Each structure stands twice: as C-alpha cells, then as structure tokens.
Amino acid sequence: MAGTSGGGPSIYPTLLYADAKAAIKQLTEALGFTELAVYEGEGGTVMHAELVQGNGAVMIGSKGRGGLYDTVMKDAGPVGVYVVVDDVDAHHQRAVDHGVEILMPPTDQDYGSRDYMARDAEGNVWSFGTYAPRITD
C-alpha cells in the first residue's frame, strides 16, 4: 500500500467548519482530541489544523477560506467519522459533561463493540467505540 511505510494512519478525514475555532475547542475539550497543529490565515481563519485521537487524526479548516478544496466542499453535507477509544463510557461521560448532543448512548453491538454516537455543533456525526478493524497487508 502506498503511503503507509511511516507506521501512521494513511486516511485522514478532513472537515470544514463555519466556525473552525469553536469546532477545535469542542473536539479537544469535549471529545478528547489533542491539538497537533493549527495554521491561521488573515483574520484568524483556520487554514489547516490537525487534531489527534489515539494513532489517528482529522484535519480541520474554516469554510470560506478560499482554494479548490473549499470550493468543491462548499455544498457538502455533514460527515460521519468513527473513532476507536479504550473506555467508551468514560469518553461518553466527558461528552455529556460538555453538553455535546448524544445521538445514541453507549450500546453493546452484536459484533462485539461498545459504541456511542454524538453530533458536533455543526452537524457532523462522531461515533466512538471499541471496534478496531484488523487491516492486514
């Protein structure tokens, strides 16, 4: 597989937000992400940010910042992202404590995972659970 020799993930969901700074705050404070990098343009526009959870990451930017990606994503709807966490119940409680909209409380799934679902302030759906697909070469 191309791009996987570094040992890190090879897929990074990329989301644009009307208020990227508020999204970064919610994702770090309420949903346990760690801010790796934030690059701002004029007026505080988030040109590119990287937030880490476990060994994965998401890239965040401001809507309306210009450029091809912003243009092609202009009318895109919300996205769904699945994130593996060790303790679903503790993670869920943190989200609840920060007022995050919970769509599904922690639930044991038939396939052996324990998951919950939440919606961020701009409508994206985040699922957090214990299931980690086994990816082999």
GROMACS elastic network, one bead per residue, 0.5 to 0.9 nm:
[ bonds ]
;  ai    aj funct       b0    kb
    1     4     6  0.62298   500
    1     5     6  0.82845   500
    1   137     6  0.76265   500
    2     5     6  0.75825   500
    2    10     6  0.85606   500
    3     6     6  0.73599   500
    3     9     6  0.88498   500
    3    10     6  0.62822   500
    4     7     6  0.59696   500
    4     8     6  0.67667   500
    4     9     6  0.70031   500
    4    10     6  0.58294   500
    5     8     6  0.79341   500
    6     9     6  0.84124   500
    7    10     6  0.86885   500
    8    55     6  0.67323   500
    8    56     6  0.74540   500
    9    12     6  0.73610   500
    9    55     6  0.69243   500
    9    56     6  0.58676   500
    9    57     6  0.78652   500
   10    56     6  0.88292   500
   11    56     6  0.82638   500
   11    57     6  0.84144   500
   11    58     6  0.88268   500
   12    56     6  0.73965   500
   12    57     6  0.58988   500
   12    58     6  0.52486   500
   12    59     6  0.66461   500
   13    57     6  0.75303   500
   13    58     6  0.50782   500
   13    59     6  0.63114   500
   13    60     6  0.86371   500
   13    81     6  0.74056   500
   14    58     6  0.57966   500
   14    60     6  0.58189   500
   14    61     6  0.79261   500
   15    58     6  0.76130   500
   15    59     6  0.63400   500
   15    60     6  0.50699   500
   15    61     6  0.65218   500
   15    62     6  0.86062   500
   15    78     6  0.86225   500
   15    79     6  0.78301   500
   15   124     6  0.88122   500
   16    19     6  0.86502   500
   16    20     6  0.71004   500
   16    59     6  0.85101   500
   16    60     6  0.57410   500
   16    62     6  0.53334   500
   16    63     6  0.53371   500
   16    64     6  0.89353   500
   16    70     6  0.76956   500
   16    73     6  0.78252   500
   16    74     6  0.89036   500
   17    21     6  0.85384   500
   17    22     6  0.87771   500
   17    23     6  0.70404   500
   17    60     6  0.74104   500
   17    61     6  0.63100   500
   17    62     6  0.50778   500
   17    63     6  0.53201   500
   17    64     6  0.89856   500
   17   122     6  0.70557   500
   18    21     6  0.89859   500
   18    23     6  0.88158   500
   18    61     6  0.87438   500
   18    62     6  0.58355   500
   18    63     6  0.50888   500
   18    64     6  0.76814   500
   18   122     6  0.78405   500
   19    22     6  0.54722   500
   19    23     6  0.63675   500
   19    24     6  0.88319   500
   19    45     6  0.87842   500
   19    46     6  0.87795   500
   19    61     6  0.88436   500
   19    62     6  0.64470   500
   19    63     6  0.77474   500
   19   122     6  0.84899   500
   20    24     6  0.60940   500
   20    25     6  0.85634   500
   20    45     6  0.78704   500
   20    46     6  0.62877   500
   20    49     6  0.88959   500
   20    60     6  0.68892   500
   20    61     6  0.59392   500
   20    62     6  0.50861   500
   20    63     6  0.78600   500
   21    24     6  0.51392   500
   21    25     6  0.62685   500
   21    26     6  0.87263   500
   21    44     6  0.86433   500
   21    45     6  0.83431   500
   21    46     6  0.71257   500
   21    61     6  0.88224   500
   21    62     6  0.81893   500
   22    25     6  0.50311   500
   22    26     6  0.61898   500
   22    27     6  0.85637   500
   22   121     6  0.83767   500
   23    26     6  0.51243   500
   23    27     6  0.60059   500
   23    28     6  0.84722   500
   23    60     6  0.84236   500
   23   120     6  0.76666   500
   23   121     6  0.71357   500
   23   122     6  0.79762   500
   24    27     6  0.51547   500
   24    28     6  0.60249   500
   24    29     6  0.83385   500
   24    33     6  0.85821   500
   24    35     6  0.78003   500
   24    49     6  0.83952   500
   24    51     6  0.78796   500
   24    60     6  0.78179   500
   25    28     6  0.53354   500
   25    29     6  0.58003   500
   25    30     6  0.78272   500
   26    29     6  0.53532   500
   26    30     6  0.52516   500
   26    31     6  0.67469   500
   26    32     6  0.88049   500
   26    33     6  0.89678   500
   26    98     6  0.82002   500
   26   100     6  0.83090   500
   26   120     6  0.76547   500
   26   121     6  0.79987   500
   27    30     6  0.57095   500
   27    32     6  0.63934   500
   27    33     6  0.56661   500
   27    34     6  0.82823   500
   27    51     6  0.82322   500
   27   120     6  0.80955   500
   28    31     6  0.57247   500
   28    34     6  0.56535   500
   28    35     6  0.68702   500
   28    51     6  0.78708   500
   29    32     6  0.59763   500
   29    33     6  0.74279   500
   29    34     6  0.87345   500
   29    94     6  0.85631   500
   29    95     6  0.85397   500
   29    98     6  0.76752   500
   30    33     6  0.82569   500
   30    91     6  0.86963   500
   30    94     6  0.59586   500
   30    96     6  0.80091   500
   30    97     6  0.76549   500
   30    98     6  0.53403   500
   30    99     6  0.80266   500
   30   100     6  0.71797   500
   31    91     6  0.70540   500
   31    92     6  0.82291   500
   31    94     6  0.69606   500
   31    95     6  0.57119   500
   31    98     6  0.86508   500
   31   100     6  0.85570   500
   32    52     6  0.88501   500
   32    53     6  0.71471   500
   32    91     6  0.75386   500
   32    94     6  0.80920   500
   32    95     6  0.85134   500
   33    51     6  0.58972   500
   33    52     6  0.54209   500
   33    53     6  0.50566   500
   33    54     6  0.84548   500
   33    57     6  0.85805   500
   34    50     6  0.85868   500
   34    51     6  0.54205   500
   34    52     6  0.50575   500
   34    53     6  0.65061   500
   35    38     6  0.74952   500
   35    49     6  0.78394   500
   35    50     6  0.63461   500
   35    52     6  0.64189   500
   36    49     6  0.75147   500
   36    50     6  0.53386   500
   36    51     6  0.54107   500
   36    52     6  0.64531   500
   36    57     6  0.89553   500
   37    48     6  0.79218   500
   37    49     6  0.52952   500
   37    50     6  0.51322   500
   37    51     6  0.71624   500
   38    46     6  0.69660   500
   38    47     6  0.78454   500
   38    48     6  0.59831   500
   38    50     6  0.65253   500
   38    51     6  0.87204   500
   38    60     6  0.86906   500
   39    45     6  0.84785   500
   39    46     6  0.60051   500
   39    47     6  0.56421   500
   39    48     6  0.52598   500
   39    49     6  0.60600   500
   40    43     6  0.80546   500
   40    44     6  0.54384   500
   40    45     6  0.53241   500
   40    47     6  0.52750   500
   40    48     6  0.71022   500
   40    49     6  0.84843   500
   41    44     6  0.56858   500
   41    45     6  0.50580   500
   41    46     6  0.62798   500
   41    47     6  0.58962   500
   41    65     6  0.83774   500
   42    45     6  0.61189   500
   42    46     6  0.89113   500
   44    47     6  0.87536   500
   45    48     6  0.89558   500
   45    61     6  0.80232   500
   45    62     6  0.60402   500
   45    63     6  0.86959   500
   45    64     6  0.87494   500
   45    65     6  0.67342   500
   46    49     6  0.68684   500
   46    60     6  0.77328   500
   46    61     6  0.51674   500
   46    62     6  0.50819   500
   46    63     6  0.86876   500
   46    65     6  0.77748   500
   47    60     6  0.81153   500
   47    61     6  0.53101   500
   47    62     6  0.62894   500
   47    65     6  0.67055   500
   48    59     6  0.67775   500
   48    60     6  0.58104   500
   48    62     6  0.78484   500
   49    58     6  0.81840   500
   49    59     6  0.54606   500
   49    61     6  0.62022   500
   50    57     6  0.65763   500
   50    58     6  0.57953   500
   50    60     6  0.63017   500
   51    56     6  0.85678   500
   51    57     6  0.54331   500
   51    58     6  0.54200   500
   51    59     6  0.64595   500
   51    60     6  0.77134   500
   52    55     6  0.71216   500
   52    56     6  0.58197   500
   52    58     6  0.66100   500
   52    59     6  0.89810   500
   53    56     6  0.54731   500
   53    57     6  0.59064   500
   53    58     6  0.83593   500
   53    83     6  0.76079   500
   53    84     6  0.83037   500
   53    85     6  0.82505   500
   54    57     6  0.78888   500
   54    83     6  0.86338   500
   54    84     6  0.76851   500
   54    85     6  0.75179   500
   56    83     6  0.81653   500
   56    84     6  0.89789   500
   61    65     6  0.80121   500
   61    70     6  0.87535   500
   62    65     6  0.58733   500
   62    70     6  0.83069   500
   63    66     6  0.79204   500
   63    70     6  0.62699   500
   63    71     6  0.89286   500
   63    73     6  0.84559   500
   63    74     6  0.74328   500
   64    67     6  0.87053   500
   64    70     6  0.64206   500
   64    71     6  0.80415   500
   64    74     6  0.79770   500
   65    70     6  0.66228   500
   66    69     6  0.78921   500
   66    70     6  0.56298   500
   66    71     6  0.68016   500
   67    70     6  0.55047   500
   67    71     6  0.62809   500
   67    72     6  0.88942   500
   68    72     6  0.61759   500
   68    73     6  0.84939   500
   69    72     6  0.52971   500
   69    73     6  0.60155   500
   69    74     6  0.84197   500
   70    73     6  0.52231   500
   70    74     6  0.59567   500
   71    74     6  0.52460   500
   71    75     6  0.85344   500
   72    75     6  0.75646   500
   72    76     6  0.79822   500
   73    76     6  0.50662   500
   73    77     6  0.85182   500
   74    77     6  0.88256   500
   76    79     6  0.85663   500
   77   123     6  0.85139   500
   77   124     6  0.83641   500
   78   122     6  0.76374   500
   78   123     6  0.56903   500
   78   125     6  0.72868   500
   79   123     6  0.80160   500
   79   124     6  0.50741   500
   79   125     6  0.62351   500
   79   126     6  0.83732   500
   80   124     6  0.59338   500
   80   126     6  0.57006   500
   80   127     6  0.74422   500
   81   124     6  0.80250   500
   81   125     6  0.64944   500
   81   126     6  0.50431   500
   81   127     6  0.61892   500
   81   128     6  0.85592   500
   82   117     6  0.89685   500
   82   125     6  0.86153   500
   82   126     6  0.59622   500
   82   128     6  0.58518   500
   82   129     6  0.75769   500
   83   126     6  0.74234   500
   83   127     6  0.61496   500
   83   129     6  0.64982   500
   83   130     6  0.84731   500
   83   131     6  0.89180   500
   83   132     6  0.87078   500
   84    88     6  0.87770   500
   84   127     6  0.84719   500
   84   128     6  0.57491   500
   84   129     6  0.50977   500
   84   130     6  0.54104   500
   84   131     6  0.64438   500
   84   132     6  0.62608   500
   85    88     6  0.62035   500
   85    91     6  0.76609   500
   85   128     6  0.62798   500
   85   129     6  0.56668   500
   85   130     6  0.56945   500
   85   131     6  0.85212   500
   86    91     6  0.85606   500
   86   129     6  0.77135   500
   86   130     6  0.61398   500
   87    90     6  0.55392   500
   87    91     6  0.61734   500
   87    92     6  0.85750   500
   87   129     6  0.81333   500
   87   130     6  0.76333   500
   88    91     6  0.50761   500
   88    92     6  0.59400   500
   88    93     6  0.85430   500
   88   106     6  0.67275   500
   88   114     6  0.67744   500
   88   115     6  0.65253   500
   88   116     6  0.72485   500
   88   128     6  0.67615   500
   88   129     6  0.58903   500
   88   130     6  0.70017   500
   89    92     6  0.50438   500
   89    93     6  0.61523   500
   89    94     6  0.86931   500
   89   105     6  0.87666   500
   89   106     6  0.63563   500
   89   114     6  0.88088   500
   89   115     6  0.87814   500
   89   116     6  0.85280   500
   90    93     6  0.50600   500
   90    94     6  0.63028   500
   90    95     6  0.87713   500
   91    94     6  0.52032   500
   91    95     6  0.64582   500
   91    96     6  0.87933   500
   91   128     6  0.80914   500
   92    95     6  0.51196   500
   92    96     6  0.62167   500
   92    97     6  0.86051   500
   92   102     6  0.84207   500
   92   105     6  0.75166   500
   92   106     6  0.71237   500
   92   116     6  0.70433   500
   92   117     6  0.86980   500
   92   118     6  0.87438   500
   92   128     6  0.82744   500
   93    97     6  0.60165   500
   93    98     6  0.86280   500
   94    97     6  0.50710   500
   94    98     6  0.64147   500
   94    99     6  0.88891   500
   94   100     6  0.88977   500
   95    98     6  0.52150   500
   95    99     6  0.64425   500
   95   100     6  0.53146   500
   95   101     6  0.81387   500
   95   102     6  0.80239   500
   95   118     6  0.82105   500
   96    99     6  0.50985   500
   96   100     6  0.55869   500
   96   101     6  0.75514   500
   96   102     6  0.73352   500
   97   100     6  0.76962   500
   99   102     6  0.86558   500
  100   118     6  0.68148   500
  100   119     6  0.69736   500
  100   120     6  0.67162   500
  100   121     6  0.78647   500
  101   117     6  0.87789   500
  101   118     6  0.56099   500
  101   119     6  0.54302   500
  101   120     6  0.69678   500
  101   121     6  0.81926   500
  102   105     6  0.65864   500
  102   116     6  0.77953   500
  102   117     6  0.60327   500
  102   119     6  0.64574   500
  103   116     6  0.75867   500
  103   117     6  0.51789   500
  103   118     6  0.51233   500
  103   119     6  0.67908   500
  103   125     6  0.85516   500
  104   107     6  0.75208   500
  104   115     6  0.82433   500
  104   116     6  0.52761   500
  104   118     6  0.69767   500
  105   115     6  0.76837   500
  105   116     6  0.50290   500
  105   117     6  0.67699   500
  105   118     6  0.85674   500
  106   114     6  0.63357   500
  106   115     6  0.51911   500
  106   117     6  0.78672   500
  106   128     6  0.88831   500
  106   129     6  0.83939   500
  107   113     6  0.82491   500
  107   114     6  0.54045   500
  107   115     6  0.54143   500
  107   116     6  0.62993   500
  108   111     6  0.85091   500
  108   112     6  0.69273   500
  108   113     6  0.59492   500
  108   115     6  0.66251   500
  109   112     6  0.55440   500
  109   113     6  0.52243   500
  109   114     6  0.58961   500
  109   115     6  0.73139   500
  110   113     6  0.73775   500
  111   131     6  0.84972   500
  112   130     6  0.84016   500
  112   131     6  0.72933   500
  113   129     6  0.63936   500
  113   130     6  0.52392   500
  113   132     6  0.86513   500
  114   128     6  0.83844   500
  114   129     6  0.53446   500
  114   130     6  0.55894   500
  114   131     6  0.72971   500
  115   127     6  0.67730   500
  115   128     6  0.54976   500
  115   130     6  0.66656   500
  115   131     6  0.81129   500
  116   126     6  0.84725   500
  116   127     6  0.57343   500
  116   128     6  0.55179   500
  116   129     6  0.64657   500
  117   125     6  0.68803   500
  117   126     6  0.57400   500
  117   128     6  0.63926   500
  117   129     6  0.87575   500
  118   124     6  0.83445   500
  118   125     6  0.57434   500
  118   126     6  0.52527   500
  118   127     6  0.63652   500
  118   128     6  0.82845   500
  119   122     6  0.77603   500
  119   123     6  0.55945   500
  119   124     6  0.55045   500
  119   126     6  0.60720   500
  119   127     6  0.87424   500
  120   123     6  0.54162   500
  120   124     6  0.54510   500
  120   125     6  0.65394   500
  120   126     6  0.73773   500
  121   124     6  0.76175   500
  128   131     6  0.88961   500
  129   132     6  0.82360   500
  132   135     6  0.89478   500
